[in-house]
Amino acid sequence: MTVREIKKSGDAPRFIVVEGPIGVGKSSLARRLADSFRGEVVLEHLTENPFLERFYRSGRSAALPAQLFFLFQRARQLEELRQSDMFSPVRVADFLIDKDRLFAELNLDREELTLYEQIYEKLEIEAPVPDLVIYLQATVDALLQRIARRGIPYERLIDRRYLERLTEAYARHFHSYDESPLLIVNASTIDPVHNESDYEELYQQILRTTGGRHFFNPAAIALA
């Protein structure tokens, strides 16, 4: 089966989430998957956050407003998704609401985190449960290379230690994640966005993943 031979609508997952650290390629992969499933893509709007560049430049002084902006934005997007017809075309998103708390714990000090948690609870977010979560892993070196290649000026201010802490936080989160079927992808040595062969292989694995926890590591398969 090629990526153009889409499964019947009753067999395809209805809501897919692609997650992973900054620079791993989750948004681009979400777009490709939405196209393959003839569905809709739901993306974070990073450029709409007026505090993001300030956060990358000055760190903690802008962490709380940047985090709250993303929280309100994500809550609104998920509410719109929940209220829409989930039996219409497949949706592919590039974020879980879980990531919001992950970043909050990473970026906020104790008092800010307490305030954030109070606001989070007041929002009473009811996020739809994904039929499949695809967690893209990559080494810090790979992330730095991809961040440099895509050329967003303020992202070049991200230092190595921050990415190390971020990838560790993602690894801890998905180590215990069990709310949806989970496909963990070693994305360090593949490019499913620009390489058709890599995308086809990953797409086939996605079609086979219907429950539980699965690992996709092409490098290990090639060495076996």
Secondary structure, 3 states (H helix, E strand, C coil): CCCCCCCCCCCCCCEEEEECCCCCCHHHHHHHHHHHCCCEEECCCHHHCCCHHHHHHHHHHHHHHHHHHHHHHHHHHHHHHHHCCCCCCCEEECCCCHHHHHHHHHHCCHHHHHHHHHHHHHHCCCCCCCCEEEEEECCHHHHHHHHHHHCCHHHHHCCHHHHHHHHHHHHHHHHCCCCCCEEEEECCCCCCCCCHHHHHHHHHHHHHCCCCEEEECHHHHHHC
